[in-house]
């Protein structure tokens, strides 16, 4: 009598593998999305830091801050509007005083929809805003 060897996998084995892959994906996808948001936050913070430096250079040369991003782009020879993820603005809380607040507003993503979508920095380098990834300790 011949004994037949079976080749392949049973349905139970395949289902176990699919369940394991589902569990791993359930863990990996949120981590990946978190990594994307921290990268976007780093991008916004980097551009805001560059804008702040350009604003301080502008102030040293003109003795007043500017509210025009185009002035700052000319100052450092850069284009700060080339990112589709952030919109950058500069404001003076009280016109004529030597204070300025630079703001980056997230244009898309889960935090933009939730309303906590801004990063700010002032002329002194103090960070603020409602974007949840501004603290490197939470990354």
C-alpha positions in Angstrom: 0.0 0.0 0.0 1.2 3.4 -1.0 1.2 6.3 1.4 0.4 9.6 -0.2 2.2 12.6 1.0 0.2 15.8 1.1 1.8 19.0 -0.1 0.5 22.4 0.8 -1.1 24.1 3.7 -4.4 23.5 5.5 -7.0 26.2 5.7 -6.3 26.6 9.5 -2.6 27.3 8.8 -3.4 29.9 6.2 -6.0 31.6 8.5 -3.4 31.7 11.3 -0.9 33.4 9.0 -3.5 35.9 7.9 -4.4 36.7 11.4 -0.7 37.2 12.4 -0.2 39.5 9.4 -3.3 41.5 10.3 -2.1 42.0 13.9 1.3 43.1 12.7 -0.3 45.6 10.2 -2.5 46.9 13.0 0.6 47.8 14.9 2.7 49.0 12.1 0.3 51.3 10.2 -0.4 53.7 13.2 3.4 53.8 13.9 4.0 54.7 10.2 1.4 57.4 10.3 3.0 58.8 13.5 6.3 58.9 11.7 4.9 60.8 8.8 3.4 63.4 11.1 6.6 63.9 13.0 8.5 64.3 9.7 5.9 66.9 8.6 6.3 68.7 11.9 10.1 68.7 11.6 9.6 70.2 8.1 7.4 73.0 9.4 9.8 73.7 12.3 12.8 73.8 10.0 11.1 76.3 7.6 9.9 78.4 10.5 13.4 78.5 12.0 14.7 79.7 8.6 12.0 82.3 8.4 12.8 83.5 11.9 16.5 83.8 10.9 15.5 85.7 7.7 13.2 87.9 9.8 16.0 88.7 12.2 18.4 89.6 9.3 15.7 91.8 7.9 15.3 93.5 11.2 19.0 94.1 11.5 19.1 95.8 8.1 15.8 97.7 8.3 15.2 98.3 12.0 11.7 96.9 11.6 10.1 93.5 11.0 8.3 92.7 7.8 5.0 90.9 7.4 5.7 89.8 3.8 7.0 86.3 3.2 8.2 87.5 -0.2 10.6 90.0 1.6 12.0 87.1 3.6 12.4 84.9 0.6 14.3 87.7 -1.1 16.4 88.2 2.0 17.8 84.7 2.0 17.2 83.7 -1.6 14.8 80.9 -0.8 11.2 79.9 -1.7 9.3 79.2 1.5 6.0 78.4 -0.4 7.2 75.3 -2.1 5.8 72.9 0.4 2.3 71.6 -0.1 2.0 70.6 3.6 2.3 74.0 5.3 1.2 77.6 4.8 3.5 80.2 6.3 2.6 83.6 7.6 4.2 86.4 9.6 2.3 88.8 11.8 3.1 91.6 14.2 0.8 91.5 17.3 1.2 95.3 17.7 2.2 97.2 14.6 5.4 99.2 15.1 6.7 97.3 18.0 9.7 95.0 17.7 7.8 91.8 18.0 6.8 89.3 15.3 5.2 85.9 15.3 5.8 83.4 12.5 3.1 80.9 11.9 2.9 77.6 10.0 -0.5 76.2 9.4 -0.8 72.5 8.4 -2.8 72.2 5.2 -3.7 68.5 5.3 -3.4 65.5 7.5 -5.3 64.3 10.6 -4.4 67.2 12.8 -5.4 69.9 10.3 -8.9 68.4 10.3 -9.0 68.4 14.1 -8.1 72.1 14.3 -4.8 71.7 16.2 -2.8 72.5 13.1 -0.5 75.4 13.8 3.1 75.9 14.8 4.4 79.4 15.9 7.7 80.9 16.8 8.4 84.5 17.8 11.5 86.7 17.4 12.9 85.3 20.6 12.8 81.7 19.4 9.9 80.7 21.7 7.8 77.9 20.1 4.0 77.6 20.4 0.9 76.6 18.6 -1.4 73.6 18.8 0.4 71.0 16.7 0.9 67.9 18.8 4.4 66.9 17.7 6.3 70.1 18.7 7.9 68.4 21.7 10.8 66.2 20.5 10.5 64.2 23.7 7.1 62.8 22.5 8.5 61.6 19.2 
